[in-house]
Amino acid sequence: MTGIGLVSPHGGDLDEVFERLYAGESAIRKVRSGTEESGADVLLALAEFDPAGVIPKTQLFLMDRNSQMAAVAAHRALAGANLLVEDRGPTAAGVYMGCGLGGANTMQEAYRIYYVRHSRKVKPASVPLIMANAPASHISMRYGIHGPSHTYSIACSSSAVAIGEAFRAIRDGYLDCVVAGGTESMLNDGAIVAWEALSVLAKEHADGPAASSRPFAKDRTGFVLGEGAAVMILETADAMRARGAEPIAEIVGFGASSDAHNLTQPAVGGQVQAMRAALSDAALPPEAIGYVNAHATATPAGDKIEIDALKQALGEHARRIAVSSTKSMHGHLVGAAGALEFAITLLALKKGRLPPTANLTVPDPECDLDCLPCKGRPAPDVEYALSNSFAFGGSNAVLVARRARVHFSRP
């Protein structure tokens, strides 16, 4: 991994984002959403970004917000990896992206035009704006990348699977470089009311909006929707060596499974299977893991199930390692969740410091692992970490990362 680019609720500068997370700072706030007649104040984690200078104005009209965020994050990742040459990326690279819903904002606007304005005059580009593969396509076109372009749409596991499959493509010799990650922007009225109908969104906490996402806490009430994009550059060791690039961290394992249980309710067995598959892929015993960035969304049932799965997958070692859910601060980015959380995990390994679970003032007795309440923790000796992503539909994805060992000097 030689580059990471973010458009996140905490910003786009890697060091600033990590420091804010390490300090337990929440980006969740209450936002007025909807029309004057039907609007409401909603808990959200918005991402602020400016596409100017990255995306030509003529292209912005052909890109939904999720594609714009993806292109900006890709630019930052390619620049960070020193792979931008005259504003173009590596020609032979692949693009592997995750996206849960596609152009949700364009879709809502098209429905509004048809049902509210009673007009059939939607944007001519509505279909390509809505397509889930639009972000990957725009990255490919914007940076002149001619390798395979793949999109994974697997709800909350979308971008974790995209990164895992990119890792496999490199390890198996298909590609030397992949631009991989995820993007999501569905913070519009239609999507929000749909999530509300599932009764999974958090209620505002007495301490204010920022305290409302409370994974592993006894008083947790659900998750807060967020938006953003996280893109990373994966390269082979030979490719890095050839240009003297310095790795941020390494991916060493990937595991996936299906619960085959319930569309919206997670199952312990499937999560255990995915974690064991990831450890097997990395040829690691549970005792090698020092940190887990948990999927934990702060739903009453989901957090406990993940804790139980960690105990089964890691055995007694689960009680000796740190676990945290950074969703407590940046919200749940759905299709981009796995990518953002994996990026945070990589930065934690590089910096030797682990981000906390914010707002964990009264832990749930049934979530009885070391869930890093409220404050980050120095961890200079942690070498391996897991990043969990568990989706509606029962699709589970687990990535294993290692602190970078290899360093190359420029030829």
Long-range contacts (C-beta under 8 A, 24 or more apart in sequence): 1-232, 1-233, 1-234, 1-235, 1-247, 1-248, 1-249, 1-250, 1-251, 1-346, 1-404, 2-80, 2-81, 2-82, 2-83, 2-233, 2-234, 2-235, 2-240, 2-245, 2-246, 2-247, 2-248, 3-76, 3-77, 3-78, 3-79, 3-80, 3-81, 3-82, 3-83, 3-232, 3-233, 3-248, 4-76, 4-77, 4-80, 4-230, 4-231, 4-232, 4-233, 4-248, 4-343, 4-346, 4-347, 5-72, 5-73, 5-74, 5-75, 5-76, 5-77, 5-78, 5-79, 5-80, 5-181, 5-229, 5-230, 5-231, 5-232, 6-73, 6-76, 6-228, 6-229, 6-230, 6-231, 6-340, 6-343, 7-47, 7-49, 7-69, 7-72, 7-73, 7-76, 7-183, 7-228, 7-229, 7-230, 8-47, 8-228, 8-229, 8-230, 8-330, 8-340, 9-45, 9-46, 9-47, 9-226, 9-227, 9-228, 9-329, 9-330, 9-331, 10-329, 10-330, 11-48, 12-49, 12-72, 12-73, 12-76, 14-80, 14-347, 17-344, 17-347, 18-344, 18-347, 18-348, 18-351, 18-355, 20-329, 21-326, 21-329, 21-330, 21-344, 21-355, 21-376, 22-353, 22-355, 22-356, 22-376, 23-376, 24-329, 24-355, 24-356, 24-358, 24-374, 24-375, 24-376, 25-329, 25-358, 26-210, 26-211, 26-213, 26-328, 26-329, 26-358, 26-359, 27-210, 27-226, 27-329, 27-330, 27-331, 28-209, 28-210, 28-212, 28-213, 28-224, 28-226, 28-329, 28-331, 29-209, 29-210, 30-204, 30-209, 33-187, 33-188, 33-189, 33-192, 34-189, 35-189, 38-189, 39-189, 42-192, 43-201, 43-202, 43-204, 43-209, 43-212, 43-224, 43-225, 44-187, 44-224, 44-225, 44-226, 44-227, 44-331, 45-224, 45-225, 45-226, 45-227, 45-330, 45-331, 46-187, 46-226, 46-227, 47-185, 47-226, 47-227, 47-228, 47-229, 55-142, 59-138, 59-142, 61-125, 62-125, 62-128, 62-129, 63-129, 63-134, 63-138, 64-102, 64-103, 64-104, 64-105, 64-106, 64-129, 64-130, 64-134, 64-185, 65-105, 65-185, 65-227, 66-99, 66-102, 66-103, 66-104, 66-105, 66-134, 66-135, 66-183, 66-184, 66-185, 66-227, 66-229, 67-103, 67-129, 67-134, 67-135, 67-138, 67-183, 69-135, 69-183, 69-185, 69-227, 69-228, 69-229, 70-97, 70-135, 70-136, 70-138, 70-139, 70-181, 70-183, 70-229, 70-231, 71-135, 71-138, 71-139, 71-142, 72-229, 73-181, 73-183, 73-228, 73-229, 73-230, 73-231, 74-139, 74-142, 74-143, 74-179, 74-181, 74-231, 75-142, 75-143, 76-231, 77-179, 77-181, 77-231, 77-232, 77-233, 78-143, 78-179, 78-233, 80-233, 81-233, 81-235, 81-245, 82-243, 82-245, 83-177, 83-233, 84-143, 87-143, 88-143, 88-144, 89-143, 89-144, 89-145, 89-179, 90-145, 90-177, 91-144, 91-145, 91-146, 91-147, 92-146, 92-147, 92-175, 92-176, 92-177, 93-145, 93-147, 93-175, 93-176, 93-177, 93-178, 93-179, 94-145, 94-147, 94-148, 94-149, 94-150, 94-166, 94-169, 94-174, 94-175, 94-177, 94-178, 94-179, 94-180, 95-136, 95-139, 95-140, 95-145, 95-147, 95-148, 95-149, 95-150, 95-178, 95-179, 95-180, 96-136, 96-150, 96-152, 96-162, 96-163, 96-165, 96-166, 96-169, 96-178, 96-179, 96-180, 96-181, 97-133, 97-135, 97-136, 97-139, 97-150, 97-151, 97-152, 97-159, 97-162, 97-180, 97-181, 97-182, 97-183, 97-231, 98-151, 98-152, 98-153, 98-154, 98-157, 98-158, 98-159, 98-160, 98-161, 98-162, 98-163, 98-181, 98-182, 98-183, 98-335, 98-336, 98-338, 98-339, 99-132, 99-133, 99-135, 99-136, 99-151, 99-152, 99-153, 99-158, 99-159, 99-182, 99-183, 99-184, 99-335, 99-336, 100-132, 100-153, 100-154, 100-155, 100-156, 100-158, 100-184, 100-186, 100-334, 100-335, 100-336, 101-132, 101-184, 101-186, 101-191, 101-334, 101-335, 102-130, 102-131, 102-132, 102-134, 102-153, 103-129, 103-130, 103-131, 103-134, 104-185, 104-186, 104-188, 104-190, 104-191, 105-185, 105-186, 105-188, 106-130, 107-190, 108-188, 108-189, 108-190, 108-191, 111-190, 135-183, 135-229, 139-179, 139-231, 143-179, 145-179, 147-175, 147-177, 147-178, 148-175, 153-335, 154-391, 154-393, 154-395, 154-397, 155-334, 155-335, 155-391, 155-392, 155-393, 155-395, 156-295, 156-297, 156-332, 156-334, 156-335, 156-337, 156-338, 156-389, 156-390, 156-391, 156-392, 157-256, 157-338, 157-389, 157-390, 157-391, 157-395, 157-396, 157-397, 158-182, 158-334, 158-335, 158-336, 158-338, 158-391, 159-183, 159-230, 159-335, 159-336, 159-337, 159-338, 159-339, 159-340, 159-342, 159-389, 160-337, 160-338, 160-339, 160-342, 160-387, 160-389, 160-397, 160-398, 160-399, 161-256, 161-338, 161-389, 161-395, 161-397, 162-338, 162-339, 163-232, 163-234, 163-251, 163-254, 163-338, 163-339, 163-342, 163-399, 164-254, 164-255, 164-256, 164-397, 164-399, 165-254, 166-234, 167-234, 167-251, 167-254, 167-399, 168-254, 170-234, 170-235, 170-236, 176-235, 176-236, 176-238, 176-239, 177-233, 177-234, 177-235, 177-236, 177-239, 178-233, 178-234, 179-231, 179-232, 179-233, 180-231, 180-232, 180-233, 180-234, 180-339, 181-229, 181-230, 181-231, 181-232, 181-336, 181-339, 181-343, 182-229, 182-230, 182-333, 182-335, 182-336, 182-337, 182-338, 182-339, 182-340, 183-228, 183-229, 183-230, 183-231, 183-335, 183-336, 184-227, 184-228, 184-229, 184-333, 184-334, 184-335, 184-336, 184-337, 185-227, 185-228, 186-225, 186-227, 186-334, 187-225, 187-226, 187-227, 191-225, 192-225, 195-225, 198-264, 200-297, 200-299, 201-225, 202-298, 205-359, 207-359, 211-358, 211-359, 212-359, 213-298, 213-327, 213-328, 213-329, 213-331, 213-358, 213-359, 214-298, 214-328, 214-359, 214-360, 215-294, 215-296, 215-297, 215-298, 215-303, 215-325, 215-327, 215-328, 215-357, 215-360, 215-371, 216-296, 216-298, 216-303, 216-307, 216-325, 216-357, 216-360, 216-363, 216-364, 216-367, 216-371, 217-298, 217-359, 217-360, 217-361, 217-362, 217-363, 217-364, 218-362, 218-363, 218-364, 218-365, 219-362, 220-298, 220-299, 220-300, 220-303, 220-364, 221-298, 221-300, 222-297, 222-298, 222-299, 222-300, 223-297, 223-298, 223-299, 223-327, 223-331, 223-332, 224-327, 224-331, 224-332, 225-331, 225-332, 225-334, 226-327, 226-330, 226-331, 226-332, 226-333, 227-333, 227-336, 228-330, 228-333, 228-336, 228-340, 229-336, 229-339, 230-336, 230-339, 230-340, 230-342, 230-343, 231-339, 232-339, 232-342, 232-343, 232-346, 237-406, 240-406, 240-408, 241-408, 242-411, 243-410, 243-411, 244-408, 244-409, 244-410, 244-411, 245-408, 246-404, 246-407, 246-408, 247-404, 247-406, 247-407, 248-346, 248-347, 248-350, 248-404, 249-346, 249-349, 249-350, 249-401, 249-402, 249-403, 249-404, 250-401, 250-402, 250-403, 250-404, 250-405, 250-406, 251-399, 251-400, 251-401, 251-402, 252-281, 252-282, 252-284, 252-384, 252-400, 252-401, 252-402, 253-278, 253-279, 253-280, 253-281, 253-282, 253-283, 253-284, 253-398, 253-399, 253-400, 254-278, 254-281, 254-397, 254-398, 254-399, 254-400, 255-279, 255-280, 255-281, 255-397, 255-398, 255-400, 256-395, 256-396, 256-397, 256-398, 257-395, 257-396, 258-393, 258-394, 258-395, 258-396, 259-394, 259-395, 259-396, 260-394, 261-394, 262-394, 263-392, 263-393, 263-394, 264-392, 265-301, 266-301, 266-302, 266-305, 266-306, 266-390, 266-394, 267-305, 267-394, 268-305, 268-308, 268-309, 268-312, 270-390, 270-394, 270-396, 271-305, 271-306, 271-309, 271-313, 271-388, 271-390, 271-396, 272-309, 272-312, 272-313, 273-396, 274-388, 274-390, 274-396, 274-397, 274-398, 275-309, 275-310, 275-313, 275-314, 275-386, 275-388, 275-398, 276-313, 277-398, 278-386, 278-398, 278-399, 278-400, 279-313, 279-400, 281-400, 282-384, 282-400, 282-402, 284-384, 284-400, 286-313, 286-314, 286-315, 286-317, 286-318, 287-317, 288-383, 288-384, 289-314, 289-317, 289-321, 289-384, 289-385, 289-386, 289-400, 290-321, 290-322, 290-379, 290-381, 290-382, 290-383, 290-384, 290-385, 291-321, 291-322, 291-323, 291-324, 291-345, 291-348, 291-349, 291-354, 291-379, 291-382, 291-384, 291-385, 291-386, 292-321, 292-322, 292-323, 292-324, 292-385, 292-386, 292-387, 292-388, 293-324, 293-325, 293-326, 293-341, 293-342, 293-344, 293-345, 293-348, 293-385, 293-386, 293-387, 293-388, 294-323, 294-324, 294-325, 294-371, 294-388, 295-325, 295-337, 295-341, 295-388, 295-389, 295-390, 296-325, 296-327, 296-357, 297-325, 297-327, 297-332, 298-325, 298-327, 298-328, 302-390, 303-364, 303-367, 304-364, 304-366, 304-367, 306-388, 306-390, 307-366, 307-367, 307-368, 307-369, 310-369, 311-369, 318-369, 319-369, 319-370, 320-370, 321-369, 321-370, 322-354, 322-370, 322-372, 322-377, 322-379, 322-382, 323-357, 323-369, 323-370, 323-371, 323-372, 324-354, 324-355, 324-356, 324-357, 324-371, 324-372, 325-357, 325-371, 326-355, 326-357, 328-356, 328-357, 328-358, 328-359, 328-360, 329-355, 329-358, 337-389, 338-387, 338-389, 338-397, 338-399, 341-387, 341-389, 342-387, 342-399, 342-401, 345-385, 345-387, 345-399, 345-401, 346-401, 348-379, 348-382, 348-385, 349-382, 349-383, 349-385, 349-401, 349-402, 349-403, 349-404, 350-403, 350-404, 352-378, 352-379, 352-380, 352-381, 352-382, 352-403, 353-377, 353-378, 353-379, 354-378, 354-379, 354-382
